[in-house]
Amino acid sequence: MGKIQMTTPLVEMDGDEMTRIIWQYIKDDLILPFVDLKSEYYDLGMKHRDDTDDQVTIDSANATLKYGVAVKCATITPNQKRVEEYDLKKMYKSPNGTIRAILDGTVFRSPISVKGIEPNVKTWKKPITLARHAYGDVYKDTEIRVEGAGKAELVFTDASGNEVREKVFDFEGPGVLQALYNVDASIESFARTCFEYALSTKQDLWFASKDTISKKYDGQFRDIFQGLYDSEYKTRFDEAGITYFYTLIDDAVARVMKSEGGFIWACKNYDGDVMSDMVSSACGSLALMTSVLVSPKGVYEYEAAHGTVQRHYYKHLAGEETSTNSVATIFAWSGAFRKRGEVDKLPELVSYADKLEQATLSTIEDGFMTKDLVALTTMKDVTVCNTRDFILKIKERLTKLLA
């Protein structure tokens, strides 16, 4: 069987720890035997990011702007412990935050539905898609460690040199300060992308924040969403038979737990990070969730929604067997191949992506799964697979589907 051809490269962003090991397994077993892979490779492993002073992360984002489609492995965002472990020059920012700041746009995360893995929230009948703003907020914050008494102020100096000052706090002793920012243009693109995605998928759209407390910051998000909806989208939503509404984030959490699902829940950057983990965990596993950044610049970045699976990596280094779930990483690749095929008008590549996902789900539904899913499944007589064997089981089914 000849390999499926590509015409334009994917931007390939390799990552860290156990997901880096899985990344290579997926390429060796599920991609390279079937696809003549064209990719522009960037090593976003912690050591290489440190060697390049994180320039490689910026370069990978700019390459995504050039080629239009990227696929990213999970990466480490270092804390002080990680700085010491990897002997880093400094505590780098989140690579996801850096990439998203350059690409802008919205991260859409949705649970992967598999027969035999039922949501813990019994009312959920359909997947809930989280739309997460991918710019600014806590991921691009500025922080100060306050060592003693003093006055903290928020100061803005406009282009003419005029200052606006607001007192933040009178410190009587040590503490910490944090400043966040966002811009109207990014908030508007976030809102517009959410409205368009809702129309394309014919799903209701919720937006939630905390404007009762954060009257200007969160209030600006609320007002931009509402202004766009009233001026451009209300008629289109009515014609499509879908709705948009705004509510407080705490009210949204309460409503979500009693809903049937099947809608898009738009959140600010940090809220979307937390709530997508909640939804994915309630639906079974962080490794059963798709994640794609949709940029108003017309580019797409597909990634695994979970972390680097540090605990399993240490076991792997010690020569112990692991049973690590690779589904989200596989779906990152399949999503990128599908989009590349759609953009380049390569139906064989789109079909390969569909069959890769079909083979992955049928492997689980046939009773072969990693240890994390065994604890969740309602199926009987299942077989626990180690990390590599699970991928090889998928390869068996994929080979038949592509024959």
Disulfide bonds with the S-S distance in Angstrom:
none
